[in-house]
Amino acid sequence: MDEDEDAPPEEMTMKLTALDKDTGQAIPDMRFQITLLFGRRPRPYGIFSADEKGEVIVDLPPERIKRLSIQTVSSDYPPSEMSWNTENGEKIPTNHVFKVSKKAL
């Protein structure tokens, strides 16, 4: 079968990593809140928790994603957000590292 523009998009796997910006150490308790935009309004996709290496693998759905937003959630670190808008030609990466600094006490 030839590949063409009308072929359904494949499911995509994305690895997220959380590192402390100052020490380079993994942040094992980091959570990633993911929001997807397919049609007219964004939909929450889920909250994913990092493992002891500060990593989590997320399986994104096969629908054509117009926009992907990821926000970090942690009690020790302020939120950090990253988003990709495929309608503007941005490609969603298969790997992204969040480097965050601790909150000031």
N, C-alpha and C positions, 0 to 999 in steps of 0.2 A: 504494500500500500504506500503510495506516495504521500509525503507530508505536504499539507497545504494550509492556507490561512484559516480554514474552517474547522480544522482538527480541534477537538476539545483540549483545553490546556491541561497539563499534567499537574498532579499534586506536587507541591514544592516543600522541601525540608529546609529549615533555617536553624542554624546554631547561634544562640545568643550567649555572650559571656559578659560577666560583670567583674571588673577589676578596680581596686582602689587606685585612684590617680596618683597618690603620693607614694605608696609603698609598692605598687605593682602586684599586690596580693589578691587572690581570688576572694570574692564576696559570696560566701556560701548561702546566706539567708536572703539574697536578693530575689525579688519577684518581678516578673515582666507582665505588664497589663497590655494586651494586644487588642486593637480596634481595627476592623476592616471596613472598607467602603466598596460595595459592589454596585449598588444602584444610586438612589438619591440620598440616602442617609447612612451614616456610620453605624456599624453594629459591633457590640462587644464580642470578641472571639474567645476570650478567656484570660485567666491569670496563671502563669507558669512559674514554678519555683526552681531556682538554680540548685544544682547538686553541690557537693563539698568542693568541687573545682570551680564553682561560680558559673557553671554552664548548664544550659538546657537546650534540648532539641525540640523544635516546634514543627509539626506537620501542618502546613497551610492548606486550605481547601483548594480544589481544582478550579473553582470559578475564577473568572477574570477579575482580578483585584484591581480596582482603580487607585486605591490609596491604602497603605499599610502604616499604622502608627503604633509605636511601642513606647511605653512609659515605664521607667523603673520605679519600684515601690520598696522602701526599706525604712525601718525605724531609725537606722544610724546614718542614712544618707539622704540628701534632698532628692526630689524627683528629677529625672533626666529624661528627655523625650527625643525620639528620632522618628522621622516619617519619610516615606517614599511615595511619590505621585507618578504612577505609570502613565497617566494621560499627558504628563509633561515630558515623557521620554525617559524618566528615571527607571532604572532596573532595580528590582528588589534583590538584594544580595543573599547568598546562601549562608553568610557568616557575618555577624556584626559584634563588635566589642564595645561595651559601654565602660568608659573610664570616668569614675565619679569620685569627688572629694567628700570627706566626712563633714557633717554639720558642725558649725562652730558651737562650742559650749557656752 
